[in-house]
Amino acid sequence: MKAWAARDRRAIWHPYTQMHTADPPLVIARGEGAYLIAEDGRRYLDGISSWWTNLHGHAHPAIAARIAAQAAALEHVIFAGCTHAPAIELAERLLAILPKNQARIFYSDDGSTAVETALKMALQYWAQRGDARGEARGEARRRFVALRGAYHGDTFGAMSVSDRGAFARPFEDLLFETAFIELPSGARLGQARADLERELAKGGVAAFIFEPLLQGAAGFRTYPAAALDELIALARRHGALAIADEVLTGFGRTGKLFAADHLREAPDIVCMSKGLTGGAMALGATSCTNEIFEAFLSEDRRRAFLHGHSYSGNPIACAAALASLDLLLAAECRERIAMIARSHAEFARRARGHARVREARSLGTALALELELHAAGDESYFAEIGPRLARFYLERGILLRPLGNVAYTLPPYCVTEAELHRIYDVIEESLERV
Ligand SMILES: Cc1ncc(COP(=O)(O)O)c(C=O)c1O
């Protein structure tokens, strides 16, 4: 065993990893464009943008230079009572591209904390605003509605609004209650609408939270914008807020800058992370409308949003995000996103004919093949085929991490058409051989 791998085994506890049975981890020494380069010199095409974060390729020189310059000028400062140009500029630029009703940016650390921020913002908003629709006290709005299959992160609030699957099971008794409604895909829209109506009629719903158009962790499941529009409009008629968790879908992943750009109904709160910094630094951001922001304004300091983190608004992370936005908004990047979306859609069409493929779906730069399973009860995240597929892909120089029986790719935007076809070919080969 290589020295680093042995030292890793003695010192590290990896996320989402059964440490007793997992293969030794790849020791990655460098990144270069769409590739990760291992310590032994092997190159791996990063087909999952290293957990859905990377947009423009690894160790991008423009992002690296901006980070270096910022680190040499100001690495961090408390974000209560102090501010700085990178955070201000980033907030202004995000508000310029978010849905028009978004008016303020609140910074946090990652996707989960961006969601926690959104949940607490919504609850305190209702507590302080009162409910203009006639509920005597705003405190009555303390419930959330979420979609079946939802995944919003691993902190307790985010887990509470996530579906009660395997990830949440050990903590289930400690999670606050959330109402889950059907995912409004295809024929299930009617059920979703009925579920939501029932929950709204019970009263007390603070917000409806959703991953717009694409549920990542649930296996890259997609559902139509028109259906989501209908649900948001329904929630709104009952006075509930709409929270769009764009942690995965933001920054071009669905083909538009935000998944909300496919919608007619603008969300009240938007959660961002992952691609926000181009995948270079951890950073979360939660935007909201002016109406929400104003509910926290008071002569009373107790009515402030008493929430934040040591690294809120970290200047180096904000600088990375600014560099990433420059790259993202360039015409060339839009063309690359369109090329990936076209290629994915074409491959999904072809894959649909394969006997082992139960469903092939693509949305923007995300592509997923849900495989038929032979063994009954072998479904979902722990399907035994997942790790075998991952090993097969790695042996062929491609980093993919199937979600159980769902093989998917979400490549960085710098990937070439030829590289995409390498990924498709290896996935196709795996259908025959794994
Ligand atoms: C939609 C969504 N929300 C929230 C999160 C949590 O983000 P993080 O892992 O950065 O805490 C994820 C992570 O995959 C996600 O996909």
The ligand as a MOL file (V3000), in Angstrom:
LIG
                    3D

  0  0  0     0  0            999 V3000
M  V30 BEGIN CTAB
M  V30 COUNTS 16 16 0 0 0
M  V30 BEGIN ATOM
M  V30 1 C -29.9610 20.2630 -3.1410 0
M  V30 2 C -28.9190 20.2170 -2.0640 0
M  V30 3 N -29.0550 20.9790 -0.9680 0
M  V30 4 C -28.1500 20.9930 0.0040 0
M  V30 5 C -27.0220 20.2030 -0.0520 0
M  V30 6 C -26.0380 20.2100 1.0580 0
M  V30 7 O -24.8840 20.8690 0.6660 0
M  V30 8 P -23.5210 20.6440 1.4570 0
M  V30 9 O -23.0980 19.2530 1.1880 0
M  V30 10 O -22.5880 21.6630 0.8610 0
M  V30 11 O -23.7850 20.9020 2.8990 0
M  V30 12 C -26.8360 19.3810 -1.1690 0
M  V30 13 C -25.6470 18.5180 -1.2560 0
M  V30 14 O -25.5360 17.6450 -2.0690 0
M  V30 15 C -27.8080 19.3760 -2.1990 0
M  V30 16 O -27.6870 18.6040 -3.2780 0
M  V30 END ATOM
M  V30 BEGIN BOND
M  V30 1 1 1 2
M  V30 2 1 2 3
M  V30 3 2 2 15
M  V30 4 2 3 4
M  V30 5 1 4 5
M  V30 6 1 5 6
M  V30 7 2 5 12
M  V30 8 1 6 7
M  V30 9 1 7 8
M  V30 10 2 8 9
M  V30 11 1 8 10
M  V30 12 1 8 11
M  V30 13 1 12 13
M  V30 14 1 12 15
M  V30 15 2 13 14
M  V30 16 1 15 16
M  V30 END BOND
M  V30 END CTAB
M  END
